[in-house]
Structures are given as C-alpha cells and as structure tokens.
Amino acid sequence: MKTSYDILLRPIISEQSMEHVDILKYAFEVRPDANKIEIKKAVEEIFGVKVDKVTTANVKGKSHRQGRYPEGYAKDWKKAVIRLKPDSKTIEFFEGMV
C-alpha cells in the first residue's frame, strides 16, 4: 500500500510555479501511477489543508546527448497542480520561497 509520502515525490520550485502561490496553487512531482483522488488525500493529510481541485500532466523527458551518437532521454514524470479552497490555510513550505 502506498503512503502519502510515497505519492508526493517533491515540490516543484520554479519561477512559474512561485507566481501562482498567491492564488493558492502549488505544484508537485508525483508518482506516475497516482490518480487525482490519491493526490488530493495525500496533500490534505501531509499539509493539513483543504484541496479544491487537482490537475495532472504527464511530462515527457527531454532528449540529451553525451558525445556524438548516444542520444538519451531524461525520465518521464507526472506533475500535479493543486488548487486550495479559499478558506484553507496556505502551505508554509512555499511561503519562504516567494
């Protein structure tokens, strides 16, 4: 059985994701086999917030070269963007980043 900490792999800290913190949107890398219901329950359990909506996207790995011919790819991963309810508290982890 997957725990909440197995579903959420890491927060995504980028310029674009930090712009959405003020409208209560947060981005995470999640397990590729996790669904929206599992992601919602995991965020609510770990951070103690109320989740309004979860959107997910499968991100294809970019191609990389090392040398002349052996072209490889970065791994594919899944991104989840979580929007909190307006009456919910914020996630303190992202507050120091803005």
Phi and psi restraints in degrees (range 20) as a CNS / XPLOR table:
assign (resid 1 and name C) (resid 2 and name N)
       (resid 2 and name CA) (resid 2 and name C) 1.0 -84.9 20.0 2
assign (resid 2 and name N) (resid 2 and name CA)
       (resid 2 and name C) (resid 3 and name N) 1.0 136.1 20.0 2
assign (resid 2 and name C) (resid 3 and name N)
       (resid 3 and name CA) (resid 3 and name C) 1.0 -92.0 20.0 2
assign (resid 3 and name N) (resid 3 and name CA)
       (resid 3 and name C) (resid 4 and name N) 1.0 173.3 20.0 2
assign (resid 3 and name C) (resid 4 and name N)
       (resid 4 and name CA) (resid 4 and name C) 1.0 -64.2 20.0 2
assign (resid 4 and name N) (resid 4 and name CA)
       (resid 4 and name C) (resid 5 and name N) 1.0 -33.6 20.0 2
assign (resid 4 and name C) (resid 5 and name N)
       (resid 5 and name CA) (resid 5 and name C) 1.0 -75.6 20.0 2
assign (resid 5 and name N) (resid 5 and name CA)
       (resid 5 and name C) (resid 6 and name N) 1.0 -18.6 20.0 2
assign (resid 5 and name C) (resid 6 and name N)
       (resid 6 and name CA) (resid 6 and name C) 1.0 -78.9 20.0 2
assign (resid 6 and name N) (resid 6 and name CA)
       (resid 6 and name C) (resid 7 and name N) 1.0 -28.1 20.0 2
assign (resid 6 and name C) (resid 7 and name N)
       (resid 7 and name CA) (resid 7 and name C) 1.0 -78.0 20.0 2
assign (resid 7 and name N) (resid 7 and name CA)
       (resid 7 and name C) (resid 8 and name N) 1.0 -48.6 20.0 2
assign (resid 7 and name C) (resid 8 and name N)
       (resid 8 and name CA) (resid 8 and name C) 1.0 -86.2 20.0 2
assign (resid 8 and name N) (resid 8 and name CA)
       (resid 8 and name C) (resid 9 and name N) 1.0 115.3 20.0 2
assign (resid 8 and name C) (resid 9 and name N)
       (resid 9 and name CA) (resid 9 and name C) 1.0 -87.5 20.0 2
assign (resid 9 and name N) (resid 9 and name CA)
       (resid 9 and name C) (resid 10 and name N) 1.0 -47.7 20.0 2
assign (resid 9 and name C) (resid 10 and name N)
       (resid 10 and name CA) (resid 10 and name C) 1.0 -163.3 20.0 2
assign (resid 10 and name N) (resid 10 and name CA)
       (resid 10 and name C) (resid 11 and name N) 1.0 154.2 20.0 2
assign (resid 10 and name C) (resid 11 and name N)
       (resid 11 and name CA) (resid 11 and name C) 1.0 -78.0 20.0 2
assign (resid 11 and name N) (resid 11 and name CA)
       (resid 11 and name C) (resid 12 and name N) 1.0 151.7 20.0 2
assign (resid 11 and name C) (resid 12 and name N)
       (resid 12 and name CA) (resid 12 and name C) 1.0 -99.7 20.0 2
assign (resid 12 and name N) (resid 12 and name CA)
       (resid 12 and name C) (resid 13 and name N) 1.0 112.9 20.0 2
assign (resid 12 and name C) (resid 13 and name N)
       (resid 13 and name CA) (resid 13 and name C) 1.0 -106.7 20.0 2
assign (resid 13 and name N) (resid 13 and name CA)
       (resid 13 and name C) (resid 14 and name N) 1.0 98.6 20.0 2
assign (resid 13 and name C) (resid 14 and name N)
       (resid 14 and name CA) (resid 14 and name C) 1.0 -138.4 20.0 2
assign (resid 14 and name N) (resid 14 and name CA)
       (resid 14 and name C) (resid 15 and name N) 1.0 169.6 20.0 2
assign (resid 14 and name C) (resid 15 and name N)
       (resid 15 and name CA) (resid 15 and name C) 1.0 -62.2 20.0 2
assign (resid 15 and name N) (resid 15 and name CA)
       (resid 15 and name C) (resid 16 and name N) 1.0 -41.7 20.0 2
assign (resid 15 and name C) (resid 16 and name N)
       (resid 16 and name CA) (resid 16 and name C) 1.0 -67.7 20.0 2
assign (resid 16 and name N) (resid 16 and name CA)
       (resid 16 and name C) (resid 17 and name N) 1.0 -41.9 20.0 2
assign (resid 16 and name C) (resid 17 and name N)
       (resid 17 and name CA) (resid 17 and name C) 1.0 -71.2 20.0 2
assign (resid 17 and name N) (resid 17 and name CA)
       (resid 17 and name C) (resid 18 and name N) 1.0 -29.2 20.0 2
assign (resid 17 and name C) (resid 18 and name N)
       (resid 18 and name CA) (resid 18 and name C) 1.0 -73.5 20.0 2
assign (resid 18 and name N) (resid 18 and name CA)
       (resid 18 and name C) (resid 19 and name N) 1.0 -23.8 20.0 2
assign (resid 18 and name C) (resid 19 and name N)
       (resid 19 and name CA) (resid 19 and name C) 1.0 -68.6 20.0 2
assign (resid 19 and name N) (resid 19 and name CA)
       (resid 19 and name C) (resid 20 and name N) 1.0 -24.7 20.0 2
assign (resid 19 and name C) (resid 20 and name N)
       (resid 20 and name CA) (resid 20 and name C) 1.0 -92.9 20.0 2
assign (resid 20 and name N) (resid 20 and name CA)
       (resid 20 and name C) (resid 21 and name N) 1.0 -0.2 20.0 2
assign (resid 20 and name C) (resid 21 and name N)
       (resid 21 and name CA) (resid 21 and name C) 1.0 -65.0 20.0 2
assign (resid 21 and name N) (resid 21 and name CA)
       (resid 21 and name C) (resid 22 and name N) 1.0 -35.2 20.0 2
assign (resid 21 and name C) (resid 22 and name N)
       (resid 22 and name CA) (resid 22 and name C) 1.0 -69.3 20.0 2
assign (resid 22 and name N) (resid 22 and name CA)
       (resid 22 and name C) (resid 23 and name N) 1.0 -19.7 20.0 2
assign (resid 22 and name C) (resid 23 and name N)
       (resid 23 and name CA) (resid 23 and name C) 1.0 -103.7 20.0 2
assign (resid 23 and name N) (resid 23 and name CA)
       (resid 23 and name C) (resid 24 and name N) 1.0 21.5 20.0 2
assign (resid 23 and name C) (resid 24 and name N)
       (resid 24 and name CA) (resid 24 and name C) 1.0 61.9 20.0 2
assign (resid 24 and name N) (resid 24 and name CA)
       (resid 24 and name C) (resid 25 and name N) 1.0 41.8 20.0 2
assign (resid 24 and name C) (resid 25 and name N)
       (resid 25 and name CA) (resid 25 and name C) 1.0 -116.4 20.0 2
assign (resid 25 and name N) (resid 25 and name CA)
       (resid 25 and name C) (resid 26 and name N) 1.0 131.5 20.0 2
assign (resid 25 and name C) (resid 26 and name N)
       (resid 26 and name CA) (resid 26 and name C) 1.0 -131.8 20.0 2
assign (resid 26 and name N) (resid 26 and name CA)
       (resid 26 and name C) (resid 27 and name N) 1.0 145.0 20.0 2
assign (resid 26 and name C) (resid 27 and name N)
       (resid 27 and name CA) (resid 27 and name C) 1.0 -115.0 20.0 2
assign (resid 27 and name N) (resid 27 and name CA)
       (resid 27 and name C) (resid 28 and name N) 1.0 140.2 20.0 2
assign (resid 27 and name C) (resid 28 and name N)
       (resid 28 and name CA) (resid 28 and name C) 1.0 -137.5 20.0 2
assign (resid 28 and name N) (resid 28 and name CA)
       (resid 28 and name C) (resid 29 and name N) 1.0 150.5 20.0 2
assign (resid 28 and name C) (resid 29 and name N)
       (resid 29 and name CA) (resid 29 and name C) 1.0 -89.2 20.0 2
assign (resid 29 and name N) (resid 29 and name CA)
       (resid 29 and name C) (resid 30 and name N) 1.0 131.0 20.0 2
assign (resid 29 and name C) (resid 30 and name N)
       (resid 30 and name CA) (resid 30 and name C) 1.0 -125.1 20.0 2
assign (resid 30 and name N) (resid 30 and name CA)
       (resid 30 and name C) (resid 31 and name N) 1.0 170.3 20.0 2
assign (resid 30 and name C) (resid 31 and name N)
       (resid 31 and name CA) (resid 31 and name C) 1.0 -63.5 20.0 2
assign (resid 31 and name N) (resid 31 and name CA)
       (resid 31 and name C) (resid 32 and name N) 1.0 142.0 20.0 2
assign (resid 31 and name C) (resid 32 and name N)
       (resid 32 and name CA) (resid 32 and name C) 1.0 -63.1 20.0 2
assign (resid 32 and name N) (resid 32 and name CA)
       (resid 32 and name C) (resid 33 and name N) 1.0 -24.4 20.0 2
assign (resid 32 and name C) (resid 33 and name N)
       (resid 33 and name CA) (resid 33 and name C) 1.0 -96.2 20.0 2
assign (resid 33 and name N) (resid 33 and name CA)
       (resid 33 and name C) (resid 34 and name N) 1.0 5.6 20.0 2
assign (resid 33 and name C) (resid 34 and name N)
       (resid 34 and name CA) (resid 34 and name C) 1.0 -80.1 20.0 2
assign (resid 34 and name N) (resid 34 and name CA)
       (resid 34 and name C) (resid 35 and name N) 1.0 140.9 20.0 2
assign (resid 34 and name C) (resid 35 and name N)
       (resid 35 and name CA) (resid 35 and name C) 1.0 -103.0 20.0 2
assign (resid 35 and name N) (resid 35 and name CA)
       (resid 35 and name C) (resid 36 and name N) 1.0 175.7 20.0 2
assign (resid 35 and name C) (resid 36 and name N)
       (resid 36 and name CA) (resid 36 and name C) 1.0 -64.1 20.0 2
assign (resid 36 and name N) (resid 36 and name CA)
       (resid 36 and name C) (resid 37 and name N) 1.0 -36.1 20.0 2
assign (resid 36 and name C) (resid 37 and name N)
       (resid 37 and name CA) (resid 37 and name C) 1.0 -67.1 20.0 2
assign (resid 37 and name N) (resid 37 and name CA)
       (resid 37 and name C) (resid 38 and name N) 1.0 -43.1 20.0 2
assign (resid 37 and name C) (resid 38 and name N)
       (resid 38 and name CA) (resid 38 and name C) 1.0 -64.6 20.0 2
assign (resid 38 and name N) (resid 38 and name CA)
       (resid 38 and name C) (resid 39 and name N) 1.0 -39.8 20.0 2
assign (resid 38 and name C) (resid 39 and name N)
       (resid 39 and name CA) (resid 39 and name C) 1.0 -65.2 20.0 2
assign (resid 39 and name N) (resid 39 and name CA)
       (resid 39 and name C) (resid 40 and name N) 1.0 -43.5 20.0 2
assign (resid 39 and name C) (resid 40 and name N)
       (resid 40 and name CA) (resid 40 and name C) 1.0 -60.8 20.0 2
assign (resid 40 and name N) (resid 40 and name CA)
       (resid 40 and name C) (resid 41 and name N) 1.0 -46.9 20.0 2
assign (resid 40 and name C) (resid 41 and name N)
       (resid 41 and name CA) (resid 41 and name C) 1.0 -63.9 20.0 2
assign (resid 41 and name N) (resid 41 and name CA)
       (resid 41 and name C) (resid 42 and name N) 1.0 -38.0 20.0 2
assign (resid 41 and name C) (resid 42 and name N)
       (resid 42 and name CA) (resid 42 and name C) 1.0 -65.5 20.0 2
assign (resid 42 and name N) (resid 42 and name CA)
       (resid 42 and name C) (resid 43 and name N) 1.0 -44.1 20.0 2
assign (resid 42 and name C) (resid 43 and name N)
       (resid 43 and name CA) (resid 43 and name C) 1.0 -66.2 20.0 2
assign (resid 43 and name N) (resid 43 and name CA)
       (resid 43 and name C) (resid 44 and name N) 1.0 -42.5 20.0 2
assign (resid 43 and name C) (resid 44 and name N)
       (resid 44 and name CA) (resid 44 and name C) 1.0 -64.3 20.0 2
assign (resid 44 and name N) (resid 44 and name CA)
       (resid 44 and name C) (resid 45 and name N) 1.0 -37.5 20.0 2
assign (resid 44 and name C) (resid 45 and name N)
       (resid 45 and name CA) (resid 45 and name C) 1.0 -73.1 20.0 2
assign (resid 45 and name N) (resid 45 and name CA)
       (resid 45 and name C) (resid 46 and name N) 1.0 -43.6 20.0 2
assign (resid 45 and name C) (resid 46 and name N)
       (resid 46 and name CA) (resid 46 and name C) 1.0 -72.9 20.0 2
assign (resid 46 and name N) (resid 46 and name CA)
       (resid 46 and name C) (resid 47 and name N) 1.0 -47.0 20.0 2
assign (resid 46 and name C) (resid 47 and name N)
       (resid 47 and name CA) (resid 47 and name C) 1.0 -100.3 20.0 2
assign (resid 47 and name N) (resid 47 and name CA)
       (resid 47 and name C) (resid 48 and name N) 1.0 -10.8 20.0 2
assign (resid 47 and name C) (resid 48 and name N)
       (resid 48 and name CA) (resid 48 and name C) 1.0 66.8 20.0 2
assign (resid 48 and name N) (resid 48 and name CA)
       (resid 48 and name C) (resid 49 and name N) 1.0 42.8 20.0 2
assign (resid 48 and name C) (resid 49 and name N)
       (resid 49 and name CA) (resid 49 and name C) 1.0 -120.6 20.0 2
assign (resid 49 and name N) (resid 49 and name CA)
       (resid 49 and name C) (resid 50 and name N) 1.0 172.2 20.0 2
assign (resid 49 and name C) (resid 50 and name N)
       (resid 50 and name CA) (resid 50 and name C) 1.0 -107.2 20.0 2
assign (resid 50 and name N) (resid 50 and name CA)
       (resid 50 and name C) (resid 51 and name N) 1.0 118.8 20.0 2
assign (resid 50 and name C) (resid 51 and name N)
       (resid 51 and name CA) (resid 51 and name C) 1.0 -91.2 20.0 2
assign (resid 51 and name N) (resid 51 and name CA)
       (resid 51 and name C) (resid 52 and name N) 1.0 131.3 20.0 2
assign (resid 51 and name C) (resid 52 and name N)
       (resid 52 and name CA) (resid 52 and name C) 1.0 -91.8 20.0 2
assign (resid 52 and name N) (resid 52 and name CA)
       (resid 52 and name C) (resid 53 and name N) 1.0 -47.5 20.0 2
assign (resid 52 and name C) (resid 53 and name N)
       (resid 53 and name CA) (resid 53 and name C) 1.0 -149.2 20.0 2
assign (resid 53 and name N) (resid 53 and name CA)
       (resid 53 and name C) (resid 54 and name N) 1.0 146.0 20.0 2
assign (resid 53 and name C) (resid 54 and name N)
       (resid 54 and name CA) (resid 54 and name C) 1.0 -125.7 20.0 2
assign (resid 54 and name N) (resid 54 and name CA)
       (resid 54 and name C) (resid 55 and name N) 1.0 126.7 20.0 2
assign (resid 54 and name C) (resid 55 and name N)
       (resid 55 and name CA) (resid 55 and name C) 1.0 -118.9 20.0 2
assign (resid 55 and name N) (resid 55 and name CA)
       (resid 55 and name C) (resid 56 and name N) 1.0 140.2 20.0 2
assign (resid 55 and name C) (resid 56 and name N)
       (resid 56 and name CA) (resid 56 and name C) 1.0 -123.4 20.0 2
assign (resid 56 and name N) (resid 56 and name CA)
       (resid 56 and name C) (resid 57 and name N) 1.0 155.5 20.0 2
assign (resid 56 and name C) (resid 57 and name N)
       (resid 57 and name CA) (resid 57 and name C) 1.0 -147.4 20.0 2
assign (resid 57 and name N) (resid 57 and name CA)
       (resid 57 and name C) (resid 58 and name N) 1.0 134.6 20.0 2
assign (resid 57 and name C) (resid 58 and name N)
       (resid 58 and name CA) (resid 58 and name C) 1.0 -86.8 20.0 2
assign (resid 58 and name N) (resid 58 and name CA)
       (resid 58 and name C) (resid 59 and name N) 1.0 121.9 20.0 2
assign (resid 58 and name C) (resid 59 and name N)
       (resid 59 and name CA) (resid 59 and name C) 1.0 -102.8 20.0 2
assign (resid 59 and name N) (resid 59 and name CA)
       (resid 59 and name C) (resid 60 and name N) 1.0 124.0 20.0 2
assign (resid 59 and name C) (resid 60 and name N)
       (resid 60 and name CA) (resid 60 and name C) 1.0 -80.6 20.0 2
assign (resid 60 and name N) (resid 60 and name CA)
       (resid 60 and name C) (resid 61 and name N) 1.0 139.2 20.0 2
assign (resid 60 and name C) (resid 61 and name N)
       (resid 61 and name CA) (resid 61 and name C) 1.0 -67.8 20.0 2
assign (resid 61 and name N) (resid 61 and name CA)
       (resid 61 and name C) (resid 62 and name N) 1.0 143.6 20.0 2
assign (resid 61 and name C) (resid 62 and name N)
       (resid 62 and name CA) (resid 62 and name C) 1.0 -80.9 20.0 2
assign (resid 62 and name N) (resid 62 and name CA)
       (resid 62 and name C) (resid 63 and name N) 1.0 153.4 20.0 2
assign (resid 62 and name C) (resid 63 and name N)
       (resid 63 and name CA) (resid 63 and name C) 1.0 -80.9 20.0 2
assign (resid 63 and name N) (resid 63 and name CA)
       (resid 63 and name C) (resid 64 and name N) 1.0 142.7 20.0 2
assign (resid 63 and name C) (resid 64 and name N)
       (resid 64 and name CA) (resid 64 and name C) 1.0 -132.9 20.0 2
assign (resid 64 and name N) (resid 64 and name CA)
       (resid 64 and name C) (resid 65 and name N) 1.0 149.8 20.0 2
assign (resid 64 and name C) (resid 65 and name N)
       (resid 65 and name CA) (resid 65 and name C) 1.0 -120.9 20.0 2
assign (resid 65 and name N) (resid 65 and name CA)
       (resid 65 and name C) (resid 66 and name N) 1.0 143.6 20.0 2
assign (resid 65 and name C) (resid 66 and name N)
       (resid 66 and name CA) (resid 66 and name C) 1.0 -130.2 20.0 2
assign (resid 66 and name N) (resid 66 and name CA)
       (resid 66 and name C) (resid 67 and name N) 1.0 99.1 20.0 2
assign (resid 66 and name C) (resid 67 and name N)
       (resid 67 and name CA) (resid 67 and name C) 1.0 94.1 20.0 2
assign (resid 67 and name N) (resid 67 and name CA)
       (resid 67 and name C) (resid 68 and name N) 1.0 -152.7 20.0 2
assign (resid 67 and name C) (resid 68 and name N)
       (resid 68 and name CA) (resid 68 and name C) 1.0 -87.5 20.0 2
assign (resid 68 and name N) (resid 68 and name CA)
       (resid 68 and name C) (resid 69 and name N) 1.0 -56.1 20.0 2
assign (resid 68 and name C) (resid 69 and name N)
       (resid 69 and name CA) (resid 69 and name C) 1.0 -106.4 20.0 2
assign (resid 69 and name N) (resid 69 and name CA)
       (resid 69 and name C) (resid 70 and name N) 1.0 -35.3 20.0 2
assign (resid 69 and name C) (resid 70 and name N)
       (resid 70 and name CA) (resid 70 and name C) 1.0 -72.2 20.0 2
assign (resid 70 and name N) (resid 70 and name CA)
       (resid 70 and name C) (resid 71 and name N) 1.0 86.2 20.0 2
assign (resid 70 and name C) (resid 71 and name N)
       (resid 71 and name CA) (resid 71 and name C) 1.0 -82.8 20.0 2
assign (resid 71 and name N) (resid 71 and name CA)
       (resid 71 and name C) (resid 72 and name N) 1.0 133.5 20.0 2
assign (resid 71 and name C) (resid 72 and name N)
       (resid 72 and name CA) (resid 72 and name C) 1.0 -127.1 20.0 2
assign (resid 72 and name N) (resid 72 and name CA)
       (resid 72 and name C) (resid 73 and name N) 1.0 -179.6 20.0 2
assign (resid 72 and name C) (resid 73 and name N)
       (resid 73 and name CA) (resid 73 and name C) 1.0 -131.5 20.0 2
assign (resid 73 and name N) (resid 73 and name CA)
       (resid 73 and name C) (resid 74 and name N) 1.0 146.4 20.0 2
assign (resid 73 and name C) (resid 74 and name N)
       (resid 74 and name CA) (resid 74 and name C) 1.0 -72.2 20.0 2
assign (resid 74 and name N) (resid 74 and name CA)
       (resid 74 and name C) (resid 75 and name N) 1.0 159.9 20.0 2
assign (resid 74 and name C) (resid 75 and name N)
       (resid 75 and name CA) (resid 75 and name C) 1.0 -69.6 20.0 2
assign (resid 75 and name N) (resid 75 and name CA)
       (resid 75 and name C) (resid 76 and name N) 1.0 150.1 20.0 2
assign (resid 75 and name C) (resid 76 and name N)
       (resid 76 and name CA) (resid 76 and name C) 1.0 -76.4 20.0 2
assign (resid 76 and name N) (resid 76 and name CA)
       (resid 76 and name C) (resid 77 and name N) 1.0 147.3 20.0 2
assign (resid 76 and name C) (resid 77 and name N)
       (resid 77 and name CA) (resid 77 and name C) 1.0 -147.6 20.0 2
assign (resid 77 and name N) (resid 77 and name CA)
       (resid 77 and name C) (resid 78 and name N) 1.0 169.8 20.0 2
assign (resid 77 and name C) (resid 78 and name N)
       (resid 78 and name CA) (resid 78 and name C) 1.0 -118.1 20.0 2
assign (resid 78 and name N) (resid 78 and name CA)
       (resid 78 and name C) (resid 79 and name N) 1.0 134.0 20.0 2
assign (resid 78 and name C) (resid 79 and name N)
       (resid 79 and name CA) (resid 79 and name C) 1.0 -112.8 20.0 2
assign (resid 79 and name N) (resid 79 and name CA)
       (resid 79 and name C) (resid 80 and name N) 1.0 138.4 20.0 2
assign (resid 79 and name C) (resid 80 and name N)
       (resid 80 and name CA) (resid 80 and name C) 1.0 -123.1 20.0 2
assign (resid 80 and name N) (resid 80 and name CA)
       (resid 80 and name C) (resid 81 and name N) 1.0 130.4 20.0 2
assign (resid 80 and name C) (resid 81 and name N)
       (resid 81 and name CA) (resid 81 and name C) 1.0 -108.7 20.0 2
assign (resid 81 and name N) (resid 81 and name CA)
       (resid 81 and name C) (resid 82 and name N) 1.0 121.7 20.0 2
assign (resid 81 and name C) (resid 82 and name N)
       (resid 82 and name CA) (resid 82 and name C) 1.0 -107.5 20.0 2
assign (resid 82 and name N) (resid 82 and name CA)
       (resid 82 and name C) (resid 83 and name N) 1.0 128.1 20.0 2
assign (resid 82 and name C) (resid 83 and name N)
       (resid 83 and name CA) (resid 83 and name C) 1.0 -108.2 20.0 2
assign (resid 83 and name N) (resid 83 and name CA)
       (resid 83 and name C) (resid 84 and name N) 1.0 128.9 20.0 2
assign (resid 83 and name C) (resid 84 and name N)
       (resid 84 and name CA) (resid 84 and name C) 1.0 -89.7 20.0 2
assign (resid 84 and name N) (resid 84 and name CA)
       (resid 84 and name C) (resid 85 and name N) 1.0 158.4 20.0 2
assign (resid 84 and name C) (resid 85 and name N)
       (resid 85 and name CA) (resid 85 and name C) 1.0 -70.4 20.0 2
assign (resid 85 and name N) (resid 85 and name CA)
       (resid 85 and name C) (resid 86 and name N) 1.0 150.1 20.0 2
assign (resid 85 and name C) (resid 86 and name N)
       (resid 86 and name CA) (resid 86 and name C) 1.0 -59.9 20.0 2
assign (resid 86 and name N) (resid 86 and name CA)
       (resid 86 and name C) (resid 87 and name N) 1.0 -30.0 20.0 2
assign (resid 86 and name C) (resid 87 and name N)
       (resid 87 and name CA) (resid 87 and name C) 1.0 -89.0 20.0 2
assign (resid 87 and name N) (resid 87 and name CA)
       (resid 87 and name C) (resid 88 and name N) 1.0 3.6 20.0 2
assign (resid 87 and name C) (resid 88 and name N)
       (resid 88 and name CA) (resid 88 and name C) 1.0 -82.7 20.0 2
assign (resid 88 and name N) (resid 88 and name CA)
       (resid 88 and name C) (resid 89 and name N) 1.0 155.4 20.0 2
assign (resid 88 and name C) (resid 89 and name N)
       (resid 89 and name CA) (resid 89 and name C) 1.0 -78.0 20.0 2
assign (resid 89 and name N) (resid 89 and name CA)
       (resid 89 and name C) (resid 90 and name N) 1.0 164.9 20.0 2
assign (resid 89 and name C) (resid 90 and name N)
       (resid 90 and name CA) (resid 90 and name C) 1.0 -86.8 20.0 2
assign (resid 90 and name N) (resid 90 and name CA)
       (resid 90 and name C) (resid 91 and name N) 1.0 167.4 20.0 2
assign (resid 90 and name C) (resid 91 and name N)
       (resid 91 and name CA) (resid 91 and name C) 1.0 -89.4 20.0 2
assign (resid 91 and name N) (resid 91 and name CA)
       (resid 91 and name C) (resid 92 and name N) 1.0 116.7 20.0 2
assign (resid 91 and name C) (resid 92 and name N)
       (resid 92 and name CA) (resid 92 and name C) 1.0 -65.9 20.0 2
assign (resid 92 and name N) (resid 92 and name CA)
       (resid 92 and name C) (resid 93 and name N) 1.0 -24.1 20.0 2
assign (resid 92 and name C) (resid 93 and name N)
       (resid 93 and name CA) (resid 93 and name C) 1.0 -58.6 20.0 2
assign (resid 93 and name N) (resid 93 and name CA)
       (resid 93 and name C) (resid 94 and name N) 1.0 -37.6 20.0 2
assign (resid 93 and name C) (resid 94 and name N)
       (resid 94 and name CA) (resid 94 and name C) 1.0 -86.0 20.0 2
assign (resid 94 and name N) (resid 94 and name CA)
       (resid 94 and name C) (resid 95 and name N) 1.0 -12.4 20.0 2
assign (resid 94 and name C) (resid 95 and name N)
       (resid 95 and name CA) (resid 95 and name C) 1.0 -66.1 20.0 2
assign (resid 95 and name N) (resid 95 and name CA)
       (resid 95 and name C) (resid 96 and name N) 1.0 -38.1 20.0 2
assign (resid 95 and name C) (resid 96 and name N)
       (resid 96 and name CA) (resid 96 and name C) 1.0 -75.2 20.0 2
assign (resid 96 and name N) (resid 96 and name CA)
       (resid 96 and name C) (resid 97 and name N) 1.0 -11.9 20.0 2
assign (resid 96 and name C) (resid 97 and name N)
       (resid 97 and name CA) (resid 97 and name C) 1.0 -84.1 20.0 2
assign (resid 97 and name N) (resid 97 and name CA)
       (resid 97 and name C) (resid 98 and name N) 1.0 -24.2 20.0 2
